Amino acid sequence: MTTDLEEIRRALAEADCLASPEQVDAALDRLAAAITAELAEQNPLVYCVMNGGLIFAGRLLARLAFPLEVSYLHASRYGHQLEGNSLLDWRVRPAHDLKGRSVLVIDDILDEGHTLQAICQHLLEEGAARVSTAVLVHKVHERKASPGMRADFSGLDIPDRFLFGCGMDYKGYWRNAPGIYALKGH
């Protein structure tokens, strides 16, 4: 299958910008201040959820001026929710000893939240003392894994549309777009 780069370029050219690069930077600054206030003395282990969390994590971590360890994990959810748990398809499992650690999980977006919820549950089961979550985008809708679900640290509340930019992709592209965009017509 070949990629139609003209269609990819057109998607950004015609998209609605829902958060400008300046608004994203301001959200990153707010998030960094809140995370610093909460975790600076905790010796946190920070996990970036791949691939979506990569851009956001890189931009956020540079704003955290305290000691922390960084790693990554890669998981996707498959199947349906079973007795409160989601089955995870681990592509890269957490590799650190989590016993007694404060862990911060960074991802690009909290949409429905099933995968993020299952990742956090797994980290707690592996012995983490505390698991916090940080997302750049909280997508506003009522289909969350748990009623009223939010990340511990959220940058921007964005309407329920097909989003890309700042780690979120359109057909594998535009994760690198500096703002947050909504696909026209969706």
C-alpha angles and dihedrals in degrees: 000000000000124000119238100223092186089059090048091051091046091053091063095038091055098036125113112244105226096174123022122219087257092053090049091051091050090050090050090052091050091047092049091051093049094045091047092051091051105036110021092103096039101079089230128202108218120207120195113207107225136258103001097040095054100089094039093047092050092051095043100043092056087061095053107091099189135083115281139148120237130206138144141232133192122207138147129192123243133177123020132298111283120196093329096315132096122214112241127211100213114207092168118012125208106277103194132087101258100187109134094351130136106231129196117198115202122199134160100239143009103216111152092339101218095127095043091048092051092047091052092048090051092050091051091048088052090058107269110157092212135006120198127181132215125190131173093215131039106193109218113230140102099251098093121143087244125023110266093006115173135164116252088245119029126177107193136006107222130183121258101270136120101282134194138171132066091054100326114107142216108212089332093310138098097036082129095058106122097223135041115264136187121216110249112255096017 
